[in-house]
Amino acid sequence: MPLRQTEGLIGSILQLLGLGLAVPDHSTLSRRAETLQLSRPKMGHEPVHLLVDSTGLRLCGPGEWLEEKHGTKRRRAWKLLHLATDANAGQIVASVLTGREADDGSQVGPMLEQVAGSVASLTGDGAYDRDDVYAEVAACHPNAAVIVPPRADAVPSEAALSAPTLRDTHLRCIAERGRMGWQKASGYNWRALVKADVSRWKRVIGDGLRSQTDGRQATEVAIAVTVVNHMLELGRPGYVRIA
């Protein structure tokens, strides 16, 4: 919510509760967002299967009426939101906000740093088919698998026969079973879960950022991650074995 609306909502709730507490004004909320520290999402003890993807978030500018009356003096700006989802829990466990010039593969390292436990695998689309992505995962989690579809013109490495890499293994599987067969065998189709998180973000949180500075935008994203994860927990069914 915009900070002015947040200020009014909190004041209304306190009034309904009959509490005489002071409500921080929107300027105070904005200043404190610059340095607010939020706890990271809780994770289990088992190795995590990470699903990574990115999406664009627009920076809110002048409204349509102002643009029509006065015109716009700047191009609409965007930022990239990089997400890592736990395949088992469906929750977002890492997030990075960057400028739109940053590519997806370069943010694998920063997202892995946010994961407290061990990682069993990392799954992403063809944008993550890079040597540095394989190197980042191997450096942080040597036993983790990297499930990324090689490009259509990809060729095996020079040591594919004597010492095949994980990417060479993917290429061999694609040659034998086709891309659809490789997706089913490797578990690549689980990547749809992170797409669902992106869709849930856009529908619940929105497709834009309201804050203006980098620090406040990072806090806004961290709060949104907590909200989306909490809503998912509330809507998740519980199963009890009775026989």
C-alpha positions in Angstrom: 0.0 0.0 0.0 1.1 3.6 -0.5 2.5 5.0 2.8 -0.3 7.6 3.2 -2.9 4.8 2.9 -0.9 2.7 5.4 -0.8 5.5 7.9 -4.6 5.9 7.6 -5.2 2.2 7.8 -3.1 1.8 11.0 -4.9 4.8 12.5 -8.3 3.3 11.8 -7.4 0.0 13.3 -6.0 1.6 16.5 -9.2 3.7 16.7 -11.4 0.6 16.4 -9.3 -1.1 19.1 -9.7 1.8 21.4 -5.9 2.3 21.7 -4.4 5.8 22.2 -1.2 5.0 20.4 0.5 7.4 18.0 0.7 6.4 14.4 4.0 7.2 12.6 3.4 9.5 9.7 4.2 8.5 6.1 7.5 10.5 6.1 8.8 8.6 9.1 7.8 5.2 7.6 9.7 6.2 4.4 12.8 7.2 6.2 12.9 4.1 8.4 12.5 1.9 5.3 16.0 2.9 4.2 17.7 0.9 7.0 15.0 -1.6 8.1 16.4 -5.1 8.5 14.0 -8.0 8.0 14.6 -11.6 8.9 15.2 -14.1 6.1 12.7 -16.8 5.2 12.9 -19.8 7.5 14.2 -23.0 5.9 14.1 -26.7 6.8 17.1 -28.9 7.4 16.9 -30.8 4.2 18.8 -29.7 1.0 16.8 -27.2 -1.0 15.9 -27.6 -4.7 16.1 -24.0 -6.0 14.1 -22.7 -8.9 15.3 -19.3 -10.2 13.7 -16.8 -12.5 13.4 -13.0 -13.0 10.7 -10.5 -13.8 10.5 -6.7 -14.5 9.1 -4.2 -12.0 8.3 -0.7 -13.2 9.1 2.4 -11.2 5.9 4.3 -10.6 5.9 7.7 -12.3 3.4 10.4 -13.1 -0.2 9.2 -13.5 -2.0 9.0 -16.9 -3.8 12.3 -16.4 -0.5 14.2 -15.7 1.2 12.5 -18.7 -1.7 13.5 -20.9 -1.8 17.1 -19.7 1.9 17.9 -19.3 3.6 15.0 -21.2 6.3 12.9 -19.7 9.9 14.1 -19.4 11.5 10.8 -18.7 11.4 7.3 -20.1 9.6 4.7 -18.0 12.2 3.0 -15.9 12.3 -0.7 -14.9 14.1 -2.8 -12.4 14.7 -6.6 -12.5 13.5 -8.8 -9.6 15.4 -12.1 -9.3 13.7 -14.8 -7.3 14.7 -18.2 -6.0 11.9 -20.5 -4.9 12.1 -23.7 -2.8 10.6 -26.4 -5.0 9.4 -28.4 -2.0 7.8 -25.6 0.1 6.9 -23.3 -2.8 8.2 -20.3 -0.9 10.6 -17.6 -2.0 13.9 -18.1 -0.2 16.0 -15.5 -1.9 15.5 -12.3 -3.8 17.7 -9.7 -5.5 16.6 -6.4 -7.0 18.9 -5.0 -9.8 18.9 -2.6 -12.6 17.5 -3.8 -15.9 21.0 -4.0 -17.4 21.9 -6.9 -15.1 21.5 -10.4 -16.6 20.0 -13.4 -14.8 23.1 -15.5 -14.6 25.1 -12.8 -12.7 22.7 -12.9 -9.8 23.0 -16.6 -9.0 25.9 -15.9 -6.6 24.0 -13.2 -4.6 20.9 -15.5 -4.3 23.0 -18.5 -3.2 24.5 -16.3 -0.4 21.0 -15.8 1.0 20.3 -19.5 1.3 21.4 -20.6 4.8 21.2 -24.4 4.3 22.5 -26.7 1.7 21.3 -26.7 -2.0 20.6 -30.0 -3.8 19.9 -28.5 -7.2 19.4 -25.2 -9.1 17.0 -25.0 -12.0 16.6 -22.2 -14.4 15.8 -21.4 -18.0 18.2 -21.0 -20.9 19.4 -17.6 -19.7 21.3 -19.4 -16.9 23.3 -21.6 -19.5 26.6 -20.0 -18.6 29.9 -21.2 -17.4 30.0 -18.8 -14.4 26.6 -20.1 -13.2 27.9 -23.7 -13.1 31.1 -22.3 -11.4 29.1 -20.4 -8.7 27.0 -23.4 -7.8 30.0 -25.7 -7.7 31.9 -23.2 -5.5 29.1 -22.8 -2.9 27.5 -26.3 -3.1 29.9 -28.9 -4.8 27.3 -31.7 -4.8 24.4 -29.6 -6.2 23.0 -30.3 -9.7 22.5 -27.5 -12.2 19.4 -28.2 -14.4 19.6 -25.6 -17.2 18.6 -26.3 -20.8 21.6 -25.9 -23.1 21.1 -23.5 -26.0 20.0 -24.9 -29.4 23.5 -24.4 -30.9 25.4 -25.8 -27.8 28.2 -28.2 -28.4 29.9 -30.6 -26.0 33.2 -29.6 -24.3 36.5 -30.9 -25.5 36.7 -33.4 -22.6 33.1 -34.7 -23.2 34.3 -38.2 -23.8 36.9 -38.5 -21.1 35.6 -36.2 -18.3 32.1 -35.0 -19.2 30.7 -32.0 -17.4 27.2 -31.7 -16.1 26.3 -29.7 -19.2 27.7 -32.5 -21.4 25.4 -34.9 -19.6 22.4 -32.7 -20.4 23.5 -32.5 -24.1 23.8 -36.3 -24.2 20.4 -36.8 -22.7 18.8 -34.3 -25.1 20.5 -36.1 -28.1 19.1 -39.4 -26.9 15.6 -38.4 -25.7 14.9 -35.0 -27.2 14.3 -31.9 -25.2 10.9 -32.9 -23.9 12.3 -36.2 -22.7 15.2 -34.4 -21.0 12.8 -32.1 -19.2 10.9 -35.0 -17.8 14.0 -37.0 -16.9 15.8 -34.0 -15.3 12.9 -32.5 -13.4 13.1 -29.3 -15.3 9.3 -29.0 -15.4 9.3 -28.1 -11.7 10.4 -24.6 -12.8 6.7 -23.9 -13.3 6.5 -23.3 -9.5 8.7 -20.2 -9.7 6.6 -18.9 -12.6 3.6 -19.3 -10.3 5.4 -17.2 -7.6 6.0 -14.5 -10.2 2.4 -14.6 -11.2 1.3 -14.5 -7.6 3.6 -11.5 -6.9 2.1 -9.5 -9.9 -1.5 -10.3 -8.8 -1.1 -9.7 -5.1 1.7 -7.1 -4.8 1.6 -5.5 -8.2 4.0 -5.0 -11.1 5.6 -1.8 -9.8 7.8 -0.3 -7.1 6.6 2.7 -5.1 9.9 3.6 -3.3 12.4 5.9 -4.9 15.8 5.0 -3.4 17.7 1.7 -3.7 17.6 1.0 0.1 13.8 1.6 0.3 13.2 -0.5 -2.7 15.1 -3.4 -1.2 13.0 -3.1 1.9 9.8 -3.0 -0.1 10.8 -6.2 -1.9 11.8 -7.9 1.4 8.4 -7.0 2.9 6.6 -8.3 -0.3 8.5 -11.6 -0.1 7.3 -12.0 3.5 3.7 -11.2 2.5 3.6 -13.6 -0.4 5.2 -16.4 1.6 2.7 -15.8 4.5 -0.3 -15.9 2.2 0.9 -19.1 0.7 1.3 -20.7 4.1 -2.3 -19.6 5.1 -3.7 -21.2 1.9 -1.7 -24.4 2.1 -3.8 -27.4 3.1 -2.7 -29.6 5.9 -2.6 -33.4 5.6 -2.9 -35.9 8.5 -2.5 -39.6 8.0 -5.3 -41.5 9.7 -4.7 -45.0 8.5 
